[in-house]
Amino acid sequence: MNPLPGTGIPPTASPPPGLKTGIRLGAGRGIRRGLQGFVWIMKILIPVSFAVALLDWTGWLYALDPVFRPIMAIINLPPQAALPILSALFSSFYAAVAMMVVIPFTQAQLILMAIFISIAHMLVVEGLVQHKSGMNMAAITTMRLVAACLGVYIVSLFLSETAVPVVMPQNLEVQVPFSAALWEWTLDTGSLIVRILFIIVSVMIVLETLKQLGLTDRIAALFRPFMVLFGLSPKVATMWVTGVFFGLLYGSAIIVEEAGSGRFTADELKRLHISLGMCHSMVEDPALFLALGIGLQWTVLPRLFAAAMAVQLYRMVSTLRRRLQPLT
């Protein structure tokens, strides 16, 4: 039976099952869909992560540092800030935080780097994930970089000691043996894989259970004011909350699953991707920066603002294109 236009709901939908039956059916479907999404993510994450780790070990990753030095000056950061930012962009969020601890930056510089890294990090892995789930990788990468630069520049105008030069510590780039680097990568990647498996299966179980119990519409209604504020369709509320709290990898896997349902238009999914590209993993990432004395107001509010502005700008550009199209 065909669904009602624009809703994905059959015109004669059967009533939801009982609580026990709904939980049992939701758990079964959630585990299956979670494992499928997990395998899909691993096909991207593992080879890309290993390639970047190899570049990190050889030192080639940091050969691009001089190229980014002029950009550091534009956003009122010292040249040494390029090292953790580059690491976050192409390698690991956690490695960038470790570098920020080692290099003697001022507190204002740490705040600016935290804003940049929170918005733009792991562009290769996350860009490929979003590309696989329907969002052009080049487009979302450009949006995140522009938003990160603008956010840092605007905040830097209200902070002092942002461009104060720092002295690089000695022996920062001592190369460890390849076996040690490989073992460290294996441990870090293994830990990440376990977390991804646990989170994505848990999220899928919750989502499928909510579907079986007929509660998804209630959740969408609960977050409807927030979706309008961020320029999103109320129908994507569950996916948006998942990505915001659990991360882009998990959120995008769910988007891939949901996109095939036909309940969402391409425009709705694209706006969701833009929003999640700016603000995702809003629990784990800010917690890491708290250890550096960087408050949540610097790692949460700028990302939410950037997400809302990026989606609204996309909608304005899309509307303008549609109006000009008949003229061409």
Secondary structure, DSSP 8 states (H G I E B T S, - for coil): ----TTT---TT------HHHHHHHHHHHHHHHHHHHHHHHHHHHHHHHHHHHHHHHHTGGGGGHHHHHHHHHHTT--GGGHHHHHHHHHS-HHHHHHHHHHS---HHHHHHHHHHHHHS--HHHHHHHHHHTTS-HHHHHHHHHHHHHHHHHHHHTT-SSSS------TTTT----HHHHHHHHHHHHHHHHHHHHHHHHHHHHHHHHHHHTT-HHHHHHHTHHHHHHTT--GGGHHHHHHHHHH-HHHHHHHHHHHHTTT-S-HHHHHHHHHHHHHS--TTHHHHHHHTTT--HHHHTHHHHHHHHHHHHHHHHHHHHHHHHGGG-
